[in-house]
Amino acid sequence: MNLEILASPVQFLSRVLDISPYRERLDADQAWWNEEGKRISDSIDHLGTPWLQMFDQLGARVDRIFLPSEYEKMLRRGYASGVLWRAFEEESLIPSYALIYNTSFYDPGVCCPYTVSLATAIAVRKYGSHDLQARFLARLLAKEGLNSQGATWMTEIGGGSDLGAAVETIAKLVDGRYVLNGEKYFASNVGAELAVVAARPEKAPRNVRGLALFLVPRYRRDGQLNYFIRRLKDKIATRSVPTGEVELRESEAYLLGSLDRGIYLILEVLNISRVANSVASIALAQRAMAEALEFAGHRVAFGRKILDHPLLRRQFEENLGSLCGGLALAWEAVKLLDDVWREEPAYSERYHLFRLVAHMAKYWTAELAVRTAKWGMEIHGGLGVLGEYRAERWLREAMIIAIWEGTSHRQILDGLEVIERKCAHRLLFKRLEALAPAATLQEVESFVESYVNLPGNEKEAGAEAVFRRLAEFTADTLKTGVQW
């Protein structure tokens, strides 16, 4: 493949998606980013963390977040383009994830609000009462770009990997209504009009089965604040989205679904974000490569452009091959999610296949993004570590993506859980058998089956090796089915 394709997210995405139904809007989106959005994104990244005003002049709590006015323009443009409403109008998530890919090439952080708002809207649509849908869904899906935003708050100070033990937020019934009391430590898109929040009903067991999912509006029915922002986080990246600590104090909340199925709903929300994370990772890696390519085509060393040196040229070609595999894997997760996102517990076998591919994609693409961004910095040499240029930004952004919605360690263990309990690997091998060489497929099947039969501690200790092999095999196999 010609390396020049790296300059265009639309062209690169077209290798795995028939973009003809979306061509006009994606081209317009890409043109806006190139003409105006890049400048806005760079400005926001250099300005740093947004500012929180907690009180007004009379001492009343307001928790108002101040962001550059152009941030609002950048953010609202994606909502108006349909990153949320098209999913429901067209009954497909493909338009949403295509816009997320395009946007992530230019500013991965902006896709966090889009993603958590999408997850919120889906949760309300699937599990909210008719009253909740009537009150809130239309605001989330407004077409003018002045819609409500959503957020997904699970993590507390104890961490997000072991939700069964770490969630201390308690939901109690008061006069037939739920109120929440607790704290959320990493609350991205803080200030959102709606949030879906993990909490433990009173007297529920202290494990994942004791969790439920609630919808928490920004304001109470009487117009007062319903949750409070303790502070905003000073993160190393994703400065285009405010992340804060949230206090829930007798906060009005509405149960989504049923108490006995809360953990399933929570995982549905997380998996929507994990797929978006995979898409954003590849878009970020493409951007890092595109800027490294542009630089290498101008920088001269030892009498010629550094791109013309054989070693560096080979690295570009090899990294492009990895990028193609990562895109194929990430988009496989998108396609599978698009097939199953309307399902509710109990899930089909296809849903469990989606879970496995989503975990692999999140794991593999996040690692690829970090690796590629680091390499891109090296191409720029000393200039790559300077804040005035972009190369160091992509590494900062990639490091956040590797942690957001579950570290690699979490993806490995959750992916292997669906292999052990649901035999999802067998569904995967069946899906890949038309593309994979028979000998390679048999070798990987034997490797995974042997692993499944290991004793407990030995199995966990060897988890990364088998998961890495499976993810690499899947990415490489899917890549062969694409006309690059």
C-alpha positions as CSV (number, residue, x, y, z in Angstrom):
1,M,0.0,0.0,0.0
2,N,1.1,3.5,-0.8
3,L,2.3,5.3,2.4
4,E,0.5,8.5,1.3
5,I,-2.8,6.9,2.4
6,L,-1.8,7.7,5.9
7,A,-2.7,11.4,5.5
8,S,-6.4,10.7,5.2
9,P,-8.6,9.0,7.8
10,V,-11.4,8.7,5.3
11,Q,-9.3,6.9,2.8
12,F,-7.8,4.5,5.3
13,L,-11.2,3.7,6.8
14,S,-12.5,3.0,3.3
15,R,-10.4,-0.1,3.3
16,V,-12.6,-1.9,5.8
17,L,-15.9,0.0,5.3
18,D,-18.0,0.8,2.3
19,I,-18.1,4.5,3.0
20,S,-20.3,5.4,0.0
21,P,-23.4,5.9,2.2
22,Y,-21.3,8.2,4.5
23,R,-18.9,9.7,2.0
24,E,-20.3,13.2,1.9
25,R,-20.5,13.7,5.6
26,L,-17.0,12.1,6.3
27,D,-15.4,14.2,3.6
28,A,-17.0,17.3,4.9
29,D,-15.9,16.4,8.4
30,Q,-12.3,15.7,7.3
31,A,-12.2,19.0,5.4
32,W,-13.4,21.0,8.4
33,W,-10.7,19.4,10.7
34,N,-8.0,20.2,8.2
35,E,-9.1,23.7,7.6
36,E,-10.1,24.7,11.1
37,G,-10.3,21.9,13.6
38,K,-6.6,21.2,13.8
39,R,-5.9,24.7,15.0
40,I,-8.6,24.5,17.7
41,S,-7.4,21.1,18.9
42,D,-3.8,22.3,19.2
43,S,-4.9,25.4,21.1
44,I,-7.0,23.4,23.6
45,D,-4.1,20.9,24.1
46,H,-1.7,23.8,24.9
47,L,-4.2,25.6,27.2
48,G,-4.4,22.6,29.6
49,T,-7.0,21.5,32.0
50,P,-10.4,23.3,32.0
51,W,-11.3,25.5,35.0
52,L,-14.0,24.8,37.7
53,Q,-16.0,27.5,39.4
54,M,-17.5,25.9,42.4
55,F,-19.5,28.8,43.9
56,D,-21.1,32.0,42.6
57,Q,-20.7,35.4,44.2
58,L,-23.4,34.7,46.8
59,G,-21.8,31.5,47.9
60,A,-24.2,29.1,46.1
61,R,-22.8,25.9,44.7
62,V,-22.8,26.1,40.9
63,D,-20.0,23.8,39.8
64,R,-19.6,25.5,36.4
65,I,-16.9,24.3,34.1
66,F,-15.2,26.9,31.9
67,L,-13.8,25.7,28.5
68,P,-12.6,27.7,25.5
69,S,-15.6,28.8,23.3
70,E,-14.0,27.1,20.3
71,Y,-14.1,23.8,22.3
72,E,-17.9,24.0,22.3
73,K,-17.8,24.6,18.5
74,M,-15.6,21.6,17.9
75,L,-17.6,19.3,20.2
76,R,-21.0,20.4,19.1
77,R,-20.1,19.9,15.4
78,G,-19.8,16.1,16.0
79,Y,-23.1,15.9,17.7
80,A,-24.8,17.8,14.9
81,S,-23.1,15.6,12.3
82,G,-24.9,12.6,13.9
83,V,-22.4,10.8,16.1
84,L,-25.4,10.0,18.4
85,W,-28.7,10.5,16.6
86,R,-27.7,8.6,13.4
87,A,-27.3,5.4,15.4
88,F,-31.0,5.5,16.4
89,E,-32.4,6.9,13.2
90,E,-30.5,4.5,11.0
91,E,-30.6,1.6,13.5
92,S,-26.9,1.1,13.1
93,L,-23.7,2.0,15.1
94,I,-21.6,2.1,11.9
95,P,-22.2,5.8,11.2
96,S,-21.3,6.7,14.8
97,Y,-18.0,4.7,14.8
98,A,-17.1,6.0,11.4
99,L,-17.3,9.6,12.7
100,I,-15.5,8.5,15.9
101,Y,-12.6,7.2,13.7
102,N,-12.5,10.4,11.7
103,T,-12.5,12.6,14.7
104,S,-10.0,10.6,16.7
105,F,-7.4,11.0,13.9
106,Y,-7.5,14.8,14.8
107,D,-8.4,14.8,18.5
108,P,-8.9,11.5,20.3
109,G,-10.0,13.2,23.5
110,V,-13.2,14.7,21.8
111,C,-14.4,11.1,21.2
112,C,-14.7,10.5,24.9
113,P,-17.8,12.7,25.2
114,Y,-19.2,11.2,22.1
115,T,-18.6,7.7,23.2
116,V,-20.0,8.0,26.8
117,S,-23.0,10.0,25.5
118,L,-23.7,7.2,23.0
119,A,-23.4,4.6,25.7
120,T,-25.8,6.7,27.9
121,A,-28.3,7.0,25.1
122,I,-28.3,3.3,24.4
123,A,-28.7,2.4,28.0
124,V,-31.7,4.7,28.3
125,R,-33.2,3.4,25.1
126,K,-32.8,-0.2,26.1
127,Y,-33.4,-0.2,29.8
128,G,-35.1,3.1,30.8
129,S,-38.8,3.3,31.5
130,H,-41.1,5.1,29.1
131,D,-41.1,8.1,31.4
132,L,-37.3,8.2,31.4
133,Q,-37.1,7.9,27.6
134,A,-39.7,10.7,27.2
135,R,-37.9,13.0,29.6
136,F,-34.3,12.5,28.5
137,L,-33.8,10.6,25.2
138,A,-34.9,13.3,22.8
139,R,-32.4,15.8,24.5
140,L,-29.6,13.3,23.9
141,L,-30.4,12.8,20.3
142,A,-31.0,16.4,19.3
143,K,-29.8,17.2,15.8
144,E,-28.8,20.8,16.3
145,G,-25.7,20.0,18.3
146,L,-27.2,21.6,21.4
147,N,-28.1,18.3,22.8
148,S,-27.6,17.0,26.3
149,Q,-24.4,15.0,26.9
150,G,-24.0,11.7,28.8
151,A,-21.4,10.2,31.0
152,T,-20.5,6.7,32.3
153,W,-19.2,6.7,35.9
154,M,-18.1,3.4,37.4
155,T,-14.7,3.9,38.9
156,E,-14.0,4.9,42.5
157,I,-10.8,5.4,44.5
158,G,-10.4,1.6,44.8
159,G,-10.0,1.3,41.1
160,G,-12.1,0.0,38.2
161,S,-10.9,-3.5,37.6
162,D,-12.6,-5.1,40.6
163,L,-15.9,-3.3,40.6
164,G,-17.5,-5.9,42.9
165,A,-15.2,-4.8,45.7
166,A,-14.4,-1.2,44.7
167,V,-17.9,0.3,44.3
168,E,-18.9,1.9,47.6
169,T,-21.7,4.1,46.3
170,I,-24.9,3.1,47.9
171,A,-28.4,3.3,46.4
172,K,-31.3,3.5,48.8
173,L,-35.1,3.7,48.3
174,V,-36.7,6.8,49.9
175,D,-40.4,7.1,49.4
176,G,-40.3,4.9,46.4
177,R,-37.4,6.7,44.7
178,Y,-33.7,5.9,44.6
179,V,-31.1,8.3,45.9
180,L,-27.3,7.7,45.7
181,N,-24.6,8.5,48.1
182,G,-20.9,8.0,47.3
183,E,-18.0,9.3,45.2
184,K,-16.7,8.6,41.7
185,Y,-13.0,9.2,41.3
186,F,-12.5,9.2,37.5
187,A,-15.6,10.9,36.1
188,S,-15.0,11.8,32.5
189,N,-17.2,14.3,30.7
190,V,-17.9,15.7,34.1
191,G,-20.7,18.3,33.9
192,A,-22.8,16.1,31.6
193,E,-26.5,16.5,31.8
194,L,-26.9,12.8,32.4
195,A,-24.7,10.0,33.8
196,V,-25.2,6.3,34.1
197,V,-23.7,5.3,37.4
198,A,-22.8,2.0,39.1
199,A,-24.1,1.7,42.6
200,R,-24.8,-1.0,45.2
201,P,-28.4,-1.1,46.5
202,E,-28.7,-1.3,50.3
203,K,-28.0,-4.8,51.7
204,A,-26.9,-6.1,48.3
205,P,-23.9,-8.5,48.4
206,R,-20.4,-7.0,48.0
207,N,-19.7,-8.6,44.7
208,V,-20.5,-7.8,41.0
209,R,-23.9,-9.5,41.4
210,G,-24.8,-6.8,44.0
211,L,-24.3,-3.9,41.6
212,A,-27.0,-2.0,39.7
213,L,-27.0,0.7,37.0
214,F,-28.7,4.0,37.6
215,L,-29.4,7.2,35.6
216,V,-28.4,10.3,37.4
217,P,-29.4,13.7,35.9
218,R,-27.3,16.8,36.4
219,Y,-30.1,18.6,38.1
220,R,-32.8,17.5,40.5
221,R,-36.5,18.0,39.6
222,D,-36.5,21.2,41.7
223,G,-33.6,22.6,39.5
224,Q,-30.9,22.2,42.1
225,L,-27.6,20.5,41.5
226,N,-27.9,16.7,41.7
227,Y,-24.2,15.9,41.9
228,F,-21.2,17.9,42.9
229,I,-17.8,18.3,41.2
230,R,-15.0,18.2,43.9
231,R,-12.2,19.0,41.5
232,L,-11.0,18.6,37.9
233,K,-8.1,16.2,37.1
234,D,-4.8,17.5,35.7
235,K,-4.2,14.6,33.3
236,I,-1.2,14.1,31.0
237,A,-3.5,14.2,27.9
238,T,-7.1,14.2,26.7
239,R,-7.3,17.8,27.6
240,S,-10.2,18.2,25.3
241,V,-12.5,16.4,27.8
242,P,-12.9,17.4,31.5
243,T,-12.4,14.6,34.0
244,G,-13.2,15.2,37.7
245,E,-14.2,13.7,41.0
246,V,-17.9,13.6,41.6
247,E,-19.7,13.6,44.9
248,L,-23.2,12.0,45.1
249,R,-25.2,13.3,48.0
250,E,-28.7,12.1,48.2
251,S,-28.6,12.3,44.4
252,E,-31.8,11.5,42.6
253,A,-31.4,8.4,40.5
254,Y,-33.5,6.1,38.3
255,L,-32.9,2.4,38.1
256,L,-32.1,1.1,34.6
257,G,-33.2,-2.5,34.0
258,S,-33.6,-4.6,37.0
259,L,-31.5,-5.0,40.2
260,D,-30.5,-8.6,39.4
261,R,-29.0,-7.7,36.0
262,G,-27.0,-4.6,36.9
263,I,-23.6,-6.0,36.1
264,Y,-24.7,-7.1,32.6
265,L,-25.8,-3.5,31.9
266,I,-22.6,-2.1,33.3
267,L,-20.5,-4.3,31.0
268,E,-22.7,-3.4,28.0
269,V,-21.8,0.3,28.7
270,L,-18.1,-0.5,29.1
271,N,-18.0,-2.6,25.9
272,I,-19.4,0.2,23.8
273,S,-16.5,2.4,25.1
274,R,-14.0,-0.4,24.6
275,V,-14.9,-0.7,20.9
276,A,-14.6,3.1,20.6
277,N,-11.3,2.9,22.3
278,S,-10.0,0.5,19.7
279,V,-11.2,2.7,16.9
280,A,-9.6,5.7,18.5
281,S,-6.3,3.9,19.1
282,I,-5.9,3.0,15.4
283,A,-6.9,6.5,14.3
284,L,-4.3,8.0,16.7
285,A,-1.6,5.5,15.5
286,Q,-2.4,6.6,11.9
287,R,-2.0,10.2,12.8
288,A,1.3,9.6,14.5
289,M,2.5,7.7,11.4
290,A,1.2,10.4,9.0
291,E,3.1,13.2,10.8
292,A,6.2,11.0,11.1
293,L,6.0,10.4,7.3
294,E,5.6,14.1,6.5
295,F,8.6,14.9,8.7
296,A,10.7,12.1,7.3
297,G,10.0,13.3,3.8
298,H,11.6,16.7,4.6
299,R,14.4,16.0,7.1
300,V,17.8,15.4,5.5
301,A,20.6,13.4,7.1
302,F,23.7,12.0,5.6
303,G,22.9,13.6,2.2
304,R,19.4,12.4,1.7
305,K,15.9,12.5,3.1
306,I,15.6,10.2,6.1
307,L,12.6,8.5,4.5
308,D,14.9,7.3,1.8
309,H,17.2,5.4,4.2
310,P,16.4,1.7,3.8
311,L,16.1,0.9,7.5
312,L,13.6,3.7,8.2
313,R,11.7,2.9,5.0
314,R,11.3,-0.7,6.1
315,Q,10.1,0.5,9.5
316,F,7.4,2.5,7.9
317,E,6.3,-0.4,5.8
318,E,6.2,-2.8,8.7
319,N,4.3,-0.3,10.9
320,L,1.8,0.2,8.2
321,G,1.3,-3.5,8.0
322,S,0.6,-3.6,11.8
323,L,-1.7,-0.6,11.4
324,C,-3.7,-2.4,8.8
325,G,-4.1,-5.4,11.0
326,G,-5.1,-3.2,13.9
327,L,-7.8,-1.5,11.8
328,A,-9.1,-4.8,10.6
329,L,-9.4,-6.1,14.2
330,A,-11.0,-2.9,15.5
331,W,-13.5,-2.8,12.7
332,E,-14.4,-6.4,13.3
333,A,-15.4,-5.4,16.8
334,V,-17.5,-2.6,15.4
335,K,-19.3,-5.0,13.0
336,L,-20.0,-7.5,15.7
337,L,-21.2,-4.9,18.1
338,D,-23.5,-3.6,15.4
339,D,-25.0,-7.0,15.1
340,V,-25.7,-7.5,18.8
341,W,-26.1,-4.1,20.5
342,R,-29.8,-4.5,20.8
343,E,-29.5,-7.8,22.7
344,E,-30.4,-8.0,26.3
345,P,-29.5,-10.8,28.8
346,A,-29.5,-13.7,28.3
347,Y,-27.1,-13.2,25.3
348,S,-26.6,-15.2,22.2
349,E,-23.4,-17.0,21.2
350,R,-22.7,-14.2,18.8
351,Y,-22.7,-11.8,21.7
352,H,-20.1,-13.8,23.5
353,L,-18.0,-13.8,20.3
354,F,-18.3,-10.0,20.2
355,R,-17.1,-9.9,23.8
356,L,-14.0,-11.8,23.0
357,V,-13.2,-9.7,19.9
358,A,-13.9,-6.5,21.8
359,H,-11.4,-7.4,24.5
360,M,-8.8,-8.5,22.0
361,A,-9.3,-5.3,19.9
362,K,-9.0,-3.0,23.0
363,Y,-5.9,-4.8,24.2
364,W,-4.1,-5.1,20.8
365,T,-4.9,-1.6,19.4
366,A,-4.1,0.2,22.6
367,E,-0.7,-1.4,22.8
368,L,-0.2,-0.7,19.1
369,A,-1.0,3.0,19.6
370,V,1.5,3.4,22.4
371,R,4.2,1.6,20.3
372,T,3.5,3.6,17.2
373,A,3.4,7.0,19.0
374,K,6.7,6.3,20.7
375,W,8.2,5.3,17.3
376,G,6.8,8.5,15.8
377,M,8.5,10.6,18.5
378,E,11.8,8.9,17.6
379,I,11.4,9.8,14.0
380,H,11.3,13.4,15.0
381,G,14.4,13.1,17.2
382,G,14.8,15.8,19.8
383,L,12.0,17.8,18.3
384,G,9.7,14.9,19.2
385,V,9.8,15.6,22.9
386,L,9.0,19.3,22.6
387,G,5.6,20.5,23.6
388,E,5.4,23.0,20.9
389,Y,5.0,20.2,18.3
390,R,2.5,17.4,18.1
391,A,4.6,14.2,18.2
392,E,4.8,14.1,22.0
393,R,1.1,14.7,22.3
394,W,0.2,11.5,20.5
395,L,2.2,9.5,23.1
396,R,0.4,11.3,25.9
397,E,-2.9,10.6,24.3
398,A,-2.0,6.9,23.7
399,M,-1.0,6.3,27.3
400,I,-4.5,7.4,28.4
401,I,-6.2,5.2,25.8
402,A,-4.2,2.2,27.1
403,I,-5.8,2.7,30.6
404,W,-9.2,4.0,29.8
405,E,-12.1,1.4,30.1
406,G,-9.7,-1.2,31.4
407,T,-6.0,-1.8,31.2
408,S,-4.4,-4.5,29.1
409,H,-4.3,-6.7,32.1
410,R,-8.1,-6.4,32.5
411,Q,-8.8,-7.1,28.8
412,I,-6.6,-10.3,29.0
413,L,-8.4,-11.7,32.0
414,D,-11.9,-10.8,30.8
415,G,-11.2,-12.1,27.3
416,L,-9.9,-15.4,28.7
417,E,-13.0,-15.6,31.0
418,V,-15.3,-15.6,27.9
419,I,-13.1,-18.3,26.4
420,E,-13.3,-20.5,29.4
421,R,-17.0,-20.0,30.2
422,K,-18.5,-19.5,26.8
423,C,-16.0,-21.2,24.5
424,A,-16.0,-18.0,22.4
425,H,-12.6,-19.0,20.9
426,R,-14.3,-21.8,19.0
427,L,-16.8,-19.4,17.5
428,L,-13.8,-17.1,16.5
429,F,-11.9,-19.9,14.8
430,K,-15.0,-20.9,12.8
431,R,-15.4,-17.3,11.7
432,L,-11.8,-17.1,10.6
433,E,-11.4,-20.5,9.0
434,A,-12.1,-19.2,5.5
435,L,-9.3,-16.7,5.7
436,A,-6.6,-18.4,7.8
437,P,-4.1,-21.0,6.5
438,A,-5.3,-24.4,7.8
439,A,-1.9,-25.2,9.4
440,T,-1.7,-21.9,11.3
441,L,-5.4,-22.2,12.4
442,Q,-4.8,-25.6,13.8
443,E,-1.6,-24.6,15.6
444,V,-3.4,-21.6,17.3
445,E,-6.4,-23.8,18.2
446,S,-4.2,-26.4,19.8
447,F,-2.3,-23.6,21.7
448,V,-5.5,-22.1,23.1
449,E,-7.1,-25.5,24.0
450,S,-3.9,-26.6,25.8
451,Y,-4.0,-23.3,27.7
452,V,-7.6,-23.8,28.8
453,N,-6.7,-27.1,30.4
454,L,-3.9,-25.7,32.6
455,P,-4.3,-25.5,36.4
456,G,-5.5,-22.2,37.9
457,N,-2.4,-20.3,38.9
458,E,-0.4,-21.5,36.0
459,K,-3.2,-20.5,33.7
460,E,-3.3,-16.9,34.9
461,A,0.5,-16.6,34.9
462,G,0.5,-17.6,31.2
463,A,-2.5,-15.5,30.2
464,E,-0.8,-12.8,28.3
465,A,1.2,-15.1,26.0
466,V,-1.9,-16.9,24.8
467,F,-4.0,-13.8,24.6
468,R,-1.3,-11.9,22.7
469,R,-0.9,-14.8,20.2
470,L,-4.7,-15.0,19.7
471,A,-5.0,-11.3,19.1
472,E,-2.1,-11.2,16.7
473,F,-3.4,-14.2,14.8
474,T,-6.9,-12.6,14.6
475,A,-5.6,-9.2,13.4
476,D,-3.3,-10.8,10.8
477,T,-6.0,-13.1,9.5
478,L,-8.6,-10.4,9.2
479,K,-6.1,-8.2,7.4
480,T,-5.8,-10.8,4.6
481,G,-9.5,-10.5,3.9
482,V,-9.2,-6.7,3.1
483,Q,-8.1,-5.2,-0.2
484,W,-5.4,-2.9,0.9
